Amino acid sequence: MPSINMIASRRADKLRRENNLRNTVYAIIAEIGVVVLVLSFLSIRLAAITAHISELDGQIVKLQPTVTQIQKLQTETARLMPKVLTLDGAKKDTLFWYNNIFAVANSLPAKTWLTAMSSAIPPAGTTPVPGSGAGTDPTLNVTGIATSHAAVGDTMLRMNQQPGLDHVDLAFDQAQKLGKIDTVAFQMTIHLKPEAGPPVMGGTDVKKS
């Protein structure tokens, strides 16, 4: 009777070991399956990334001529920038003097003429001050003739009303004869309102008859 119990106990122990072994094998198989799934996912992901990198490499190769052209244009732009700034400054200066000379010409009443005009700018290193009488603003010096002192005064009044002109100083007006005609010779200093920095042009003489 005791031997029968020992056989049953051994059989139960053997069955338990077989179940444990079976469970271990199932667990290992499950872990292997999970690892295979993870590796498959990573492989698919890696393949997708590799394909995307290849696509980007192709785009880079395709765009390289454009990038090279852009770099050349940037280099050329940097090389030309000083000239562009110089031309832009010259344009502003030209428009500055053109607008002011036009304002002066537009201020002349009938039978009043300018015979000479010269421009002057402040010395280098000084800041133009509109309305200054100390030579720190750009000026136009003009001489001309009119038919009367009243015409000279009317000329100054009109110039003082121009937006771009600051004020006018009369140097002299003197009666004189041109042949048998009574005229008045005058000389004025027209102070201008500087805009974006002092103009770089100056010292030019303009004759007007």
Buried (B, 14 or more C-beta within 10 A) or exposed (E): EEEEEEEEEEEEEEEEEEEEEEEEEEEEEEEEEEEEEEEEEEEEEEEEEEEEEEEEEEEEEEEEEEEEEEEEEEEEEEEEEEEEEEEEBEEBBEEBBEBBBEBBEEBBBEEBEBBBBBBBBBEEEBEBBBEBEEBBBBBBBBBBBBBBEEBBBBBBEBBEEBEBBBBBEEEEBEEEEEEEEEBBBBBBBBBBBBBEEBBEEBEEEEEBE
